[in-house]
Amino acid sequence: MHLAIVHTLGGGIVTAVGARLDWLNRSGGQVHAVLVAPEKRNTDGRSGLFFATGREPPATYHHDYERAVAKDVVKGIRMAYEKKKFDAIDAHDGTALIAAKEFASTLPAGKCMPIIHTIHSRELIDRLTEGASGDLSDAIAGTDLFISVSQCILDEHRNKFPDVFRADVRMTVVGNAIPKGVAPRDPLRSGSEVQAIFVGRLETAKGFDLLIEAATSLRKRGKNVHFSALGSCEDLNLATRAENAGIELLPKAAPSKVYEHLRGNDIFVFPSRNEACSMALLEAIGSGLAVVASNIEANIETAGHAALTHADGDAAQLEARISEMLDDMALMQSYAQASRERADDLTPERVFANLDSHYLSLEGWEKAEKL
């Protein structure tokens, strides 16, 4: 089976899509995939078919340019189909889903093109809440299989929109995996100062403001820890506060550089308020860091026992959890060991073992008539 994986977004989705693409094409299974994405998303040299787009896909979609972005994606899918003649499309965001449905509708009569949507976030929830366009609503209704990166995000879609994601809609969970290239740090690495790192967008949705508060208090108390934060920051006030708290701000980097930074640290701090299945958290676990993370459902599902958790939104408890590790090196080492053990459960071979079967179940799939 030949599959087209289509996306228009950036951030962690690029790493997640890349991990799936690599596994499918290197596992020796029956499904082989090609990536269809805007040229500017080809930042890591991954093989695929990249199409030009004259506009930047926005962080928050609106109907007036959703249609325009989708037109570019349709052109890219059509170009890929002419070269690869794929059998199914897995769209990894709402606009890609719209384009997939539009492309499938142009195929000759009798040609079935199953459409899959992989749910990486609350994007569809947000867009449905705001009032989805008719294009998106039709695309969701015409989807043959939804694959979610976590059970909690799948349940949230069903619970918030039971009329859209009905009990008879085919939905399953295949999580994200630790990407190839992530390697555990030396568990015996030691130094006079504990190194703690945050990776992700430097914004309140990721809990970066909570880290600033915790770091400020720990600094006043004379705790021997150095904080760094790696990611883009558009809030200059937040950046200034971070620097005043003694947090070293590192620029957004390529995945290999991110993994190198992770291996140079002892603790990964992740107070995020909103996740589905965080790639940054997976990368930290794969790097063998001790993890302190917010107790949101997605983080608990992803990290399992490999995280010392704090109450969501509680900076004082975040500080307390970091302090516990700073005051008890054995505790820190035990959580580092827990990460290494959890990483064994999150290899691509284990996480994506059933991905082939879900895709193959759609071969020859006859779409039920939509009422």
Buried (B, 14 or more C-beta within 10 A) or exposed (E): BEBBBBBBBBBBBBBBBBBBBBBBBEBEBEBBBBBBBBEEBBEEEBEBBBBEBEEEBEEEBEBEBBEEBBBBBBBBBBBBBEEBEBBBBBBBBBBBBBBBBBBBEEEEEEEBBBBBBBBBBBBBBEBBEEEBBEBBBBBBEBBBBBBBBBBBBBBBBBEBBEEBBEEEBBBBBBBBBBBBBBBBBEEEEEEEEBBBBBBBBBBBEBBBBBBBBBBBBBBEEEBEBBBBBBBEBEBEEBBEBBEEBBBEBBEBBEBEEBBBBBBEBBBBBBBBBBBBBBBBBBBBBBBBBBBBBBBBBBBBBBBBEBBBBBBBBBBEBBBBBBBBBBEEEEBBBEBBBBBBBBBEBBBBEEBBBEBBEBBBBBEEBEBEEEE
